[in-house]
Amino acid sequence: MTARILDGKSIAMTIRGEIQQAVTAFIAESGVQPCLAAILVGDDPGSQVYVRNKEIACEKAGMKSRLTRLPGSTSQSDLLALIAELNKDPSVHGILVQLPLPDQIDTRVILDAVSPSKDVDAFAPENVGLISQGRPRFLPCTPHGVMQILGRSGIDVIGKHCVVVGRSDIVGKPMAMMLAQKSGPLGKSNANATVTLVHSNTPDIATWTRQADILIVAIGKPRFITADMVSPGTVVIDVGINRDGDKIVGDVDYEGLQEVASAITPVPGGVGPLTIAMLLANTLAAAKQSKSTSH
Ligand code: NAP
């Protein structure tokens, strides 16, 4: 068997085209241009690239982007003051704090300070609660991207056994929660899975991964999932982004799994491009929600 390649890059381009059209329509109707404010603390090279890519994507979609760069020595109180200002500014619809933050800053305190109505990463406890209750304000960008890849590739989730490897607040946990909902971003078939969530304390992970119809891996360990851990015909979604020398590789052994899986996302060019597309979707949603509550 040679797996079908799920081309995240092309799916993301389609979604970004749809968002661009929706932004144009929203501006024409409301006179408001959606705006994402990004905050970058320090000079981590990876973070600089991520923030720059998000800025470019916003501009291409017809949205405003506003970047505040702060030195790595910034205090927690100065960062909180900036967030308070952005929370109050009606021309800012989404706020993104690029992670990781320097050690003197408590990330949880900072993320909690972002107004839930501008929390386009969907990290705020209130927004996580709404997702869990199946009435999301914003969907978390990476798990939402995975649902879009599946749905737009014609892969139904309903009734399938989905095994999620990794339980981070950013990927694994919200992923499991979305898969188990009664309705997904693309409807009923894009949800209603039977979900198993495994992590570093799960003994013999392969026992679970071999039972998956759909396997979603987000652990940050290069090529961790090997062909012997997966049953023939499994759909494999690799969220991992790891540096291996001068190569970027995922959490699954892509070459090995291609012979076993029925479909697989590449790294790079799989889930990554969707994350930015879904951030744009949330920024537009935030602008629309702010407009509808300002009447
Ligand atoms: P994280 O916060 O480090 O969480 C990793 C999770 O994997 C933890 O729950 C950990 O378990 C689990 N884990 C670690 N080693 C394991 C093992 N040997 N077996 C089973 N579970 C294991 O990472 P993250 O933020 O979720 O990111 C995961 C990967 O996705 C990284 O490579 C990251 O770069 C990538 N990522 C990609 C995107 C994208 O846009 N494509 C977005 C976000 C993240 P414990 O909880 O027990 O420690």
Boltz pocket constraint, residues with backbone or C-beta under 6 A from the ligand:
constraints:
  - pocket:
      binder: B
      contacts: [[A, 142], [A, 165], [A, 166], [A, 167], [A, 168], [A, 169], [A, 170], [A, 171], [A, 172], [A, 198], [A, 199], [A, 200], [A, 201], [A, 205], [A, 217], [A, 218], [A, 219], [A, 220], [A, 221], [A, 238], [A, 239], [A, 240], [A, 241], [A, 242], [A, 271], [A, 272], [A, 273], [A, 275]]
      max_distance: 6.0
